[in-house]
Amino acid sequence: MQGTGWKKYRRPGITEMRPWVPADRAGSFSLSAADAENGSPKPGDMIARNPRNHNDRWLVAAAYFFANFSLVEPDYDTD
């Protein structure tokens, strides 16, 4: 049976993200097959990174981003 064992979890931390830009090199972030099939990467998508390993990056589709994330105030530089 599909879905067995799935549970909901909240994220206790903050996710570092920035907008995807056309200059982002292919392969510099993970892109799921489902997102690729839906036309990503595209404007409005975001690139997330692991705060402990800045080379670990993945695409967050725009629709998911806008439905699930809000900016932490004040916006501080994470570099």
Secondary structure, 3 states (H helix, E strand, C coil): CCCCCCCCCCCCCCCEEEECCCCCCCCCCECCHHHHHCCCCCCCCEEEEECCEEEEEEEECHHHHHHHCCCCCCCCCCC
